[in-house]
Amino acid sequence: MNLLRINMNQHYRVRVCDKFVLNPMQERIIKIKIVDLHNCDTAQFIPTSHLLYQDSILLPHALINEKNNRALMTIINLSNRTRTINKNTPIGIIEIEPPNSSCFLISTTTSSPSPSPLK
């Protein structure tokens, strides 16, 4: 019996599913496909620096929910020019963390003074 095995600490290429046009300063949700990764549930997306530094396209570092090699991603055109993004354009990678990696919650809490007892 063959079991699906996910290679931990591996990088998987992420590409755009469809061709689309981004108008100047436009934000849009797009479909992406993750090459060779099947049903990982949640994974860390890391955008390519080329899009930001050479094309003024912003993609966030994000946790994405992957299902059947597909996910949704927000993309923003930061330039004053219209940009066309072609189908299968590489936009980043998915990185899978090993199961023994640690996650920490950072929160800000303020201590509120205790209410004074009523007399």
Secondary structure, DSSP 4 states (H G I P E B T S, - for coil): -------TT-EEEEEESS-EEE-TT-EEEEEEEETT----EEEEEEE-HHHHHHH-EE---EEEEEBTTEEEEEEEE-SSS-EEE-TT-EEEEEEPPPTT----------PPPPPPPP-
